Amino acid sequence: MIPSQRHRFQLPPEVHYFNGAYMSPLLKSVEEAGIAGMVRKRNPTQIRSSDFFEETEVVKSLFGQIINGHPDQVAINPSVSYGLESAVRNLPVDNGHTAIVVGNDFPSDYYTICRWCAQHGKQLKVIEAPETRERRGEQWNQRILEAIDTDTAVVLMSSIHWADGTLFQLEEIGKRCREVQAKFIVDGTQSVGARPLDVEACQIDALVCAAYKWLLGPYAMGAAWYHEDFNAGKPIEEAWVNRDNAQDFTSLTQYSSGYTPGAGRYNVGEYSNFILIPMFRAALQQILEWKVDNIAQYCAVQSAELVMILQRHGFWVEDADARAAHLFGAMLPANMDMASLNEQLAQHNIFVSRRGEAMRISTHVYIEKTDIEAFEYALT
């Protein structure tokens, strides 16, 4: 297992940050890349025409390595909602009458598929979590799998539940979708970078990720991978930079009907952002240097200790095999209210999130034993 990497971040020693699921702290290397990008923009003579493309291609390749996807099928998006819309607007409309989402999923996921259903006369089916706490994750996954049938057009869901870290059985869900010819669209924002995900093994049709959480990148930046089935689709916008002649600045007005290969048509306009792209590149490089398996293992050790502490104080946490290691929800004991708990934790510089009725806790390679000790002390 890799050792603590807190020295690579700017977190003050007195801050105990269990809230990476809200927004990751910046790596020092990512901050430096952003500053260098701003400095370069001072003098535009330093920016060559090739700079509009070369670094972005590196980012696509790095992201592709993390998810086991070909870089030609990667597009640069400014947000999850943008990447999802690119996929949803190109769904076939004649292969089923039902779209499936999970209960209390992230709002962008819900709103995107909800509008598609309204536009095309489809029924939206929401698969709620079981009310029981006994084998909750296992039962929830079973409900999802049972709901997917020959009338299912698409399943759109997060890779894990964004509020409580419930693990979804993506390989089984992807296999079931393929069996009934339903499309499988995944919002990977809350796990990609901290937990392994393979788009080929999971038979995913579109995977969309924001950069500012577990990919450790900047806000308003992200990446998406699209299956080859989307390569002839209609993009949200007609950006010049996505055309097949874009790299020859002398021929831009020789208008072309062709796009860059693969999923290049789904890049957001001005995707070559000379500040954010270098930051994203530095973040992805660091993740690949650490390796996602090692990050997941580190988080598993930290969260196991945290769960034991929480359970001793009467909290309920999902079974270990049904929740993520880097993000999980803890339900409060009956004699405790959320407002008082938040105030208690804040007094000790402990940062978590409230999502629904649960306290959402997230760990990463900057969490150390002193952070966990501070958490336990704050609960006593």
C-alpha positions as CSV (number, residue, x, y, z in Angstrom):
1,M,0.0,0.0,0.0
2,I,1.2,3.5,-0.8
3,P,2.0,5.7,2.2
4,S,0.2,8.9,3.1
5,Q,0.4,11.5,0.3
6,R,-0.8,14.5,2.3
7,H,2.5,16.3,1.6
8,R,1.4,16.6,-2.0
9,F,-1.6,18.7,-1.0
10,Q,-2.0,22.2,0.5
11,L,-4.3,21.1,3.4
12,P,-3.4,22.8,6.7
13,P,-2.4,20.3,9.4
14,E,-5.3,21.3,11.7
15,V,-7.9,20.6,9.0
16,H,-9.4,17.1,8.9
17,Y,-10.9,16.8,5.4
18,F,-13.3,13.9,5.1
19,N,-15.2,15.6,2.3
20,G,-13.5,14.8,-1.0
21,A,-16.9,13.7,-2.4
22,Y,-17.9,17.3,-2.2
23,M,-14.7,18.6,-3.9
24,S,-11.2,17.4,-3.8
25,P,-8.4,19.6,-2.5
26,L,-5.9,20.6,-5.2
27,L,-2.6,18.8,-5.5
28,K,0.4,21.1,-5.4
29,S,1.3,19.9,-8.9
30,V,-2.2,20.8,-10.2
31,E,-2.1,24.2,-8.7
32,E,1.4,24.8,-10.2
33,A,0.1,23.7,-13.6
34,G,-2.8,26.2,-13.4
35,I,-0.5,29.1,-12.4
36,A,1.8,28.2,-15.3
37,G,-1.1,28.3,-17.6
38,M,-2.1,31.7,-16.5
39,V,1.4,33.0,-16.8
40,R,1.5,31.6,-20.4
41,K,-1.7,33.5,-21.3
42,R,0.0,36.8,-20.3
43,N,1.7,36.6,-23.6
44,P,-0.3,34.9,-26.3
45,T,2.7,34.7,-28.6
46,Q,3.7,31.7,-26.5
47,I,0.6,29.8,-27.6
48,R,1.0,27.9,-30.9
49,S,-1.8,26.6,-33.0
50,S,-0.7,23.1,-32.1
51,D,-1.3,23.9,-28.4
52,F,-5.0,23.9,-29.1
53,F,-4.8,20.1,-29.6
54,E,-1.7,18.4,-28.3
55,E,-2.2,18.7,-24.5
56,T,-5.8,17.8,-24.8
57,E,-4.9,14.6,-26.7
58,V,-2.6,13.7,-23.8
59,V,-5.5,14.3,-21.3
60,K,-7.7,12.0,-23.4
61,S,-5.1,9.3,-23.4
62,L,-4.5,9.5,-19.6
63,F,-8.2,9.4,-18.9
64,G,-8.5,6.4,-21.3
65,Q,-5.9,4.6,-19.3
66,I,-7.8,5.0,-16.1
67,I,-11.1,3.6,-17.5
68,N,-9.6,1.2,-20.1
69,G,-11.1,3.2,-23.0
70,H,-9.6,4.2,-26.3
71,P,-8.6,7.9,-26.3
72,D,-10.3,8.5,-29.6
73,Q,-13.6,7.7,-27.8
74,V,-12.9,10.3,-25.1
75,A,-14.3,13.8,-25.2
76,I,-13.6,16.8,-23.0
77,N,-16.7,18.2,-21.3
78,P,-17.2,21.1,-18.9
79,S,-19.7,19.2,-16.7
80,V,-21.6,16.0,-16.2
81,S,-24.8,17.5,-17.5
82,Y,-23.1,18.4,-20.8
83,G,-21.6,15.0,-21.2
84,L,-24.9,13.2,-20.4
85,E,-26.8,15.4,-22.8
86,S,-24.4,14.5,-25.6
87,A,-25.2,10.8,-24.9
88,V,-28.9,11.1,-24.3
89,R,-29.8,13.2,-27.3
90,N,-28.3,10.4,-29.5
91,L,-30.1,7.5,-27.9
92,P,-32.3,5.4,-30.2
93,V,-35.9,6.0,-29.6
94,D,-37.3,2.7,-31.0
95,N,-35.8,0.1,-28.7
96,G,-38.0,0.3,-25.6
97,H,-40.5,2.5,-23.7
98,T,-38.9,2.7,-20.3
99,A,-35.9,4.5,-18.9
100,I,-34.4,3.5,-15.5
101,V,-32.8,5.6,-12.8
102,V,-32.0,4.8,-9.2
103,G,-33.7,6.6,-6.3
104,N,-32.3,9.9,-5.1
105,D,-29.6,9.8,-7.8
106,F,-27.6,13.0,-8.5
107,P,-29.9,15.7,-9.9
108,S,-28.1,16.2,-13.2
109,D,-28.6,12.5,-13.9
110,Y,-32.3,12.6,-13.1
111,Y,-33.1,15.8,-14.9
112,T,-31.3,14.8,-18.1
113,I,-33.1,11.5,-18.5
114,C,-36.4,12.9,-17.3
115,R,-36.4,15.5,-20.1
116,W,-35.6,12.8,-22.7
117,C,-38.5,10.7,-21.5
118,A,-40.8,13.7,-21.8
119,Q,-39.6,14.5,-25.3
120,H,-40.0,11.0,-26.6
121,G,-43.0,9.7,-24.6
122,K,-41.0,7.3,-22.5
123,Q,-41.8,6.1,-19.0
124,L,-39.3,6.9,-16.3
125,K,-38.9,4.1,-13.8
126,V,-37.2,5.0,-10.5
127,I,-35.7,2.1,-8.6
128,E,-35.8,3.1,-4.9
129,A,-33.5,1.7,-2.2
130,P,-35.0,-0.9,0.1
131,E,-36.3,0.5,3.4
132,T,-34.5,-2.3,5.3
133,R,-31.0,-2.0,6.5
134,E,-30.4,-5.7,6.2
135,R,-28.4,-6.5,3.1
136,R,-29.6,-3.2,1.7
137,G,-27.1,-2.9,-1.1
138,E,-27.6,-6.4,-2.3
139,Q,-31.4,-6.0,-2.4
140,W,-31.1,-2.7,-4.2
141,N,-28.9,-4.2,-7.0
142,Q,-31.3,-7.1,-7.3
143,R,-34.2,-4.7,-7.8
144,I,-32.3,-2.9,-10.6
145,L,-31.5,-6.1,-12.4
146,E,-35.1,-7.3,-12.2
147,A,-36.4,-4.0,-13.6
148,I,-34.3,-4.2,-16.8
149,D,-36.3,-6.0,-19.4
150,T,-37.0,-6.0,-23.2
151,D,-39.0,-2.8,-22.7
152,T,-36.0,-0.9,-21.3
153,A,-34.5,1.7,-23.6
154,V,-31.8,3.0,-21.3
155,V,-30.4,2.7,-17.8
156,L,-28.8,5.9,-16.5
157,M,-27.2,5.8,-13.1
158,S,-24.1,6.8,-11.0
159,S,-21.3,4.2,-10.7
160,I,-21.9,4.3,-6.9
161,H,-24.6,6.1,-5.1
162,W,-23.4,9.7,-4.7
163,A,-25.0,10.2,-1.3
164,D,-24.1,7.1,0.6
165,G,-21.5,5.1,-1.5
166,T,-23.7,2.1,-2.2
167,L,-21.9,-0.1,-4.7
168,F,-23.8,-0.8,-7.9
169,Q,-23.0,-4.1,-9.7
170,L,-22.0,-2.4,-12.9
171,E,-20.8,-5.5,-14.7
172,E,-24.0,-7.4,-14.0
173,I,-26.1,-4.4,-14.9
174,G,-24.1,-3.8,-18.1
175,K,-24.5,-7.4,-19.1
176,R,-28.2,-7.3,-18.5
177,C,-28.5,-4.1,-20.6
178,R,-26.6,-5.7,-23.4
179,E,-28.9,-8.8,-23.3
180,V,-32.0,-6.7,-23.8
181,Q,-30.3,-4.2,-26.1
182,A,-30.8,-1.3,-23.7
183,K,-28.2,1.5,-23.5
184,F,-26.1,1.8,-20.3
185,I,-25.0,5.4,-19.4
186,V,-23.0,5.9,-16.2
187,D,-22.1,9.0,-14.2
188,G,-18.7,8.0,-12.8
189,T,-18.0,11.3,-11.0
190,Q,-18.1,9.8,-7.5
191,S,-15.8,6.8,-8.1
192,V,-13.6,7.1,-11.2
193,G,-10.1,7.9,-9.9
194,A,-10.6,6.3,-6.5
195,R,-12.1,3.0,-7.5
196,P,-11.3,0.9,-10.5
197,L,-13.9,1.0,-13.4
198,D,-13.4,-0.7,-16.8
199,V,-15.8,0.5,-19.5
200,E,-15.3,-2.6,-21.5
201,A,-15.8,-5.1,-18.7
202,C,-18.9,-3.2,-17.6
203,Q,-20.2,-2.9,-21.2
204,I,-20.9,0.8,-20.7
205,D,-22.2,2.8,-23.6
206,A,-21.3,6.2,-22.2
207,L,-19.3,7.2,-19.1
208,V,-19.2,10.8,-17.9
209,C,-17.0,12.2,-15.2
210,A,-16.5,15.6,-13.7
211,A,-12.8,16.4,-12.8
212,Y,-13.1,18.2,-9.6
213,K,-13.8,15.3,-7.2
214,W,-12.0,11.9,-7.4
215,L,-10.0,12.9,-10.6
216,L,-8.4,15.6,-8.4
217,G,-8.8,18.2,-11.2
218,P,-10.2,21.7,-11.6
219,Y,-13.9,22.7,-11.5
220,A,-15.7,23.2,-14.9
221,M,-13.7,20.4,-16.5
222,G,-14.3,16.8,-17.1
223,A,-14.1,13.9,-19.5
224,A,-16.5,11.4,-21.1
225,W,-16.0,8.1,-23.0
226,Y,-18.6,7.1,-25.7
227,H,-19.0,3.8,-27.3
228,E,-18.4,3.7,-31.1
229,D,-22.2,3.5,-31.5
230,F,-22.2,7.2,-30.8
231,N,-19.6,8.2,-33.4
232,A,-22.2,9.3,-36.0
233,G,-24.3,11.2,-33.5
234,K,-25.4,14.9,-33.3
235,P,-23.3,17.0,-30.9
236,I,-24.7,19.8,-28.7
237,E,-22.8,22.4,-30.6
238,E,-20.9,22.9,-33.8
239,A,-17.5,24.0,-32.6
240,W,-14.9,24.6,-35.2
241,V,-12.3,22.9,-33.1
242,N,-14.1,19.6,-33.5
243,R,-13.9,19.5,-37.3
244,D,-11.5,17.3,-39.2
245,N,-9.6,20.2,-40.7
246,A,-9.4,22.2,-37.5
247,Q,-5.6,21.8,-37.0
248,D,-4.9,23.7,-40.3
249,F,-5.7,27.2,-39.4
250,T,-5.2,28.3,-43.0
251,S,-8.2,26.2,-44.2
252,L,-10.8,26.9,-41.5
253,T,-13.1,28.6,-43.9
254,Q,-12.9,25.7,-46.3
255,Y,-15.9,24.4,-44.3
256,S,-15.9,20.6,-43.7
257,S,-18.8,18.3,-42.9
258,G,-16.5,15.9,-41.2
259,Y,-15.5,15.7,-37.5
260,T,-12.4,14.6,-35.7
261,P,-12.2,10.8,-35.3
262,G,-14.2,8.8,-32.7
263,A,-16.1,10.9,-30.2
264,G,-14.3,14.1,-31.0
265,R,-17.6,15.8,-32.1
266,Y,-18.7,15.8,-28.4
267,N,-15.9,18.0,-27.2
268,V,-17.1,21.2,-25.7
269,G,-16.2,24.4,-27.7
270,E,-12.9,25.9,-26.5
271,Y,-12.0,22.6,-24.9
272,S,-8.3,23.4,-25.2
273,N,-8.5,25.6,-22.1
274,F,-4.9,26.7,-21.5
275,I,-5.3,26.8,-17.8
276,L,-7.7,24.0,-16.9
277,I,-6.4,21.4,-19.3
278,P,-2.8,21.5,-17.9
279,M,-4.3,21.2,-14.4
280,F,-6.4,18.2,-15.5
281,R,-3.4,16.6,-17.1
282,A,-1.3,17.0,-13.9
283,A,-4.1,15.4,-11.8
284,L,-4.5,12.4,-14.1
285,Q,-0.8,11.9,-14.3
286,Q,-0.6,11.7,-10.5
287,I,-3.5,9.3,-10.3
288,L,-1.8,7.0,-12.8
289,E,1.5,7.2,-10.9
290,W,-0.2,6.2,-7.7
291,K,-2.5,3.7,-9.5
292,V,-6.2,3.5,-8.8
293,D,-5.9,0.1,-7.1
294,N,-3.4,1.6,-4.6
295,I,-5.7,4.6,-3.9
296,A,-8.6,2.2,-3.3
297,Q,-6.6,0.1,-1.0
298,Y,-5.4,3.1,1.0
299,C,-9.0,4.3,1.4
300,A,-10.2,0.9,2.4
301,V,-7.8,0.8,5.4
302,Q,-8.8,4.3,6.5
303,S,-12.6,3.7,6.1
304,A,-12.5,0.4,7.9
305,E,-11.1,2.1,11.0
306,L,-13.6,4.9,10.7
307,V,-16.5,2.5,10.4
308,M,-15.5,0.7,13.6
309,I,-15.4,4.1,15.4
310,L,-18.8,5.1,14.1
311,Q,-20.4,1.7,15.0
312,R,-19.0,2.0,18.5
313,H,-20.9,5.3,18.8
314,G,-24.2,3.8,17.5
315,F,-24.1,4.8,13.8
316,W,-25.3,2.5,11.1
317,V,-23.1,1.9,8.1
318,E,-23.7,-0.3,5.1
319,D,-22.0,-3.7,4.9
320,A,-18.4,-3.5,3.7
321,D,-19.1,-5.5,0.5
322,A,-21.9,-3.3,-0.5
323,R,-20.3,0.2,-0.1
324,A,-17.4,2.0,-1.5
325,A,-14.2,2.4,0.5
326,H,-13.6,6.0,-0.3
327,L,-17.2,7.2,0.3
328,F,-19.9,6.0,2.6
329,G,-22.9,7.2,4.5
330,A,-23.4,6.8,8.2
331,M,-26.9,7.0,9.7
332,L,-27.1,8.7,13.0
333,P,-28.2,7.0,16.3
334,A,-31.7,7.8,17.5
335,N,-30.5,10.2,20.2
336,M,-28.4,12.4,17.9
337,D,-29.5,15.1,15.5
338,M,-27.6,16.2,12.4
339,A,-27.4,19.9,13.3
340,S,-25.8,19.2,16.6
341,L,-23.4,16.7,15.1
342,N,-22.3,19.1,12.4
343,E,-21.6,21.8,15.0
344,Q,-19.7,19.3,17.1
345,L,-17.5,18.2,14.2
346,A,-16.9,21.8,13.0
347,Q,-15.5,22.7,16.3
348,H,-12.8,20.2,15.7
349,N,-12.1,21.3,12.1
350,I,-13.7,18.1,10.7
351,F,-15.3,18.4,7.4
352,V,-18.0,16.0,6.1
353,S,-21.3,16.4,4.2
354,R,-24.9,15.8,4.9
355,R,-26.7,14.0,2.2
356,G,-30.3,13.1,2.9
357,E,-30.5,11.6,6.4
358,A,-26.9,10.4,6.4
359,M,-23.5,11.9,7.2
360,R,-21.4,11.3,4.1
361,I,-17.8,10.6,4.8
362,S,-15.0,10.3,2.2
363,T,-11.4,9.4,2.5
364,H,-8.4,9.7,0.3
365,V,-4.6,9.5,0.3
366,Y,-4.3,12.7,2.4
367,I,-6.2,11.2,5.4
368,E,-3.8,10.1,8.1
369,K,-4.1,8.5,11.5
370,T,-4.2,11.9,13.2
371,D,-7.3,12.8,11.2
372,I,-9.0,9.6,12.3
373,E,-8.0,10.2,15.9
374,A,-9.5,13.7,15.7
375,F,-12.7,12.2,14.3
376,E,-13.0,9.8,17.2
377,Y,-12.2,12.5,19.8
378,A,-14.9,14.8,18.3
379,L,-17.6,12.0,18.8
380,T,-16.8,11.5,22.5
